Amino acid sequence: MDETKLKKRIYAFQFAGVMNLFLGGYVLLYGGHVDPGTRNVMLFFFFGFAILDFWFPTHLKKKFAEQQALMAQAQQAAGGTPPAEPPKS
C-alpha cells in the first residue's frame, strides 16, 4: 500500500467516525421515544463503531511504518541503498 492510498483510507475512517458520532448523538438527544433496549443497542452500535473508526487509522499508520522499515532493511541487506523518503506534508 502506498502513502496516498493510506491517507485516503484514513480520511474515510475519520469521516465514518464523525458520522457515527453524529448519529449516536442524535439518538442520544432525540431518541427518547424509542424503546430503551433498542435505544441502548443503537447507542452502543454508533459509539462503538466511532471508537473503532478513530482507533483503526492509528493501527494502519503503525503497520505502514513497520512495513516501510522492513522494506528498508531488506533493501539494505541486499546491498542497495534504501529509497529516499518522500517529503512529509
Disulfide bonds with the S-S distance in Angstrom:
none
